[in-house]
Amino acid sequence: MKLSDYNYELPEELIAQKPLEDRSSSRLMVIHRDTGEIEHRTFKDIIEYLNKWDCLVLNDSKVIPARLYGENEKKALVEFLLLKRMDKDSWEVLCKPGKKAKIGSEFAFGNNKLKCRVMEITDQGNRIIKFEYSGVFEEILDELGEMPLPPYIHEKLEDKNRYQTVYAKEEGSSAAPTAGFHFTNDLLDKIKEKGVELVFITLHVGLGTFRPVKVENIEEHHMHSEYYRLTEEEADKINRCKKQGGRVIAVGTTSCRTLETIARNGTIKAQSGITDIFIYEGYEFKAIDGLITNFHIPESTLIMLVSAFYNRASILHAYEEAVKLKYRFYSFGDSMLIV
C-alpha cells in the first residue's frame, strides 16, 4: 500500500480555525457500512443511531498547556513543548531553536516563576530538562503554558477549555482526542437516558499524531507510542455490553487504538501500558463495531485507520463529498459516524 493512495484535495479554507459556539451543532456525516449509504445530519442527531445496550467509549485524557516560552541569560526566547514527564520535575521536551538549548543551559519562564536546566539531549534531538519552582507545578503550568494547538490552526484560541472534551479528566495529553469535541454534557445525559453505556478509557495523545508518514510503502512506517489505561470497572461495562448484544462504538481513533490494543488477545480486560499499534487496511478489528471520528489530514495514519474500518475507496469518496458540501475539516471541524 502506497502513501499516495491516501491523498485527497482539500481547499485550505475548509480547515476549521475555530470551534463552533455550540459543540453539538457541527455537521455529521453518517456512513452505513452494510449499504454504502451516506447521510448528512447534525451531530446532536447521533442519538438516533445509538441503541439501548450499546456502549460509547470515550477517551478522558486531558490536554496540558504544554507550550512554554523561556528566556536564557542573553534574553533569547526559546519555545519548549512538553512531550513526556520523566519524573516529578523532569520532562522530555522539544525545543525551538534547539541550538540555543545546550546541555547546562538555564531558562526562566514568567518572571522567574518557573526555571529549568537542560540536563541531556536524546538520540532524537529532544531535551531532558529539570524544572525548579515554588508551589504546585500544575498550577504554574496552567498559568504560564499555552495549549499546543495543531500546526494547521493559525488563529488564537480564546478559551483553553475549547481544546478539551467536556469529560476530560486525566491530565497527560499534548494533543486532544478531537472526535469528542462534539459532545456536550446535555447530549451525553440524553444518550445515557436512552440506555447507552458510557465507558471512559485513557490514552494520552502525543504530538506523534501530527507526525507525517514519510515512507511511500506505509508498512515501513514506525508508529509513535502512547500510554493507555482501562480500569476493571470500565472493562466490565464493555463485556456486559457485548454479552447483551450491544455494539461497541469508539469515539475517536485514540479510543479505537486503545481498544484494539487491549483486544489483541480476544478479550477485553483491565490493563495499562504503552501502545504503538498501527492500523491500516488488512487489519482485522477485534473490539469495535462503530467509529465516531473527524475528517483527517491526507496521507495520515488517522485516515489509514478509518479506511481500514470501512475501505479506502469508499472513505475517499466520502471525503470528496464532504469537500463538495463544504464540511469543516480537522480538529475543530465536523464529524463522521461509521456504523
Buried (B, 14 or more C-beta within 10 A) or exposed (E): BEBEBBEBEBEEEBBBBEBBEEBBEBBBBBBBBEEEEBEEBBBBEBBEBBEEBBBBBBBBBBBBBBBBBBBBEEEEEBBBBBBBBEEEEBBBBBBEEBEBBEEEBBBBBBEEEBBBBBEEBEEEEBBBBBBEBEEEEEEBBEEBBBBBBBEBBEEEBEEEEBBBBBBBEBBBBBBBBBBBBBBBEEBBEBBEEEEBBBBBBBBBBBBBBBBEBEEEEBEEBEBBBBBBBBBEEBBBBBBEBBEEEBBBBBBBBBBBBBBBBBBEEEEBEEBEEEBEBBBBBEBEBBBBBBBBBBBBBBBBBBBBBBBBBBEBEBBBBBBEEBBEEEBBBBBBBBBBBBB
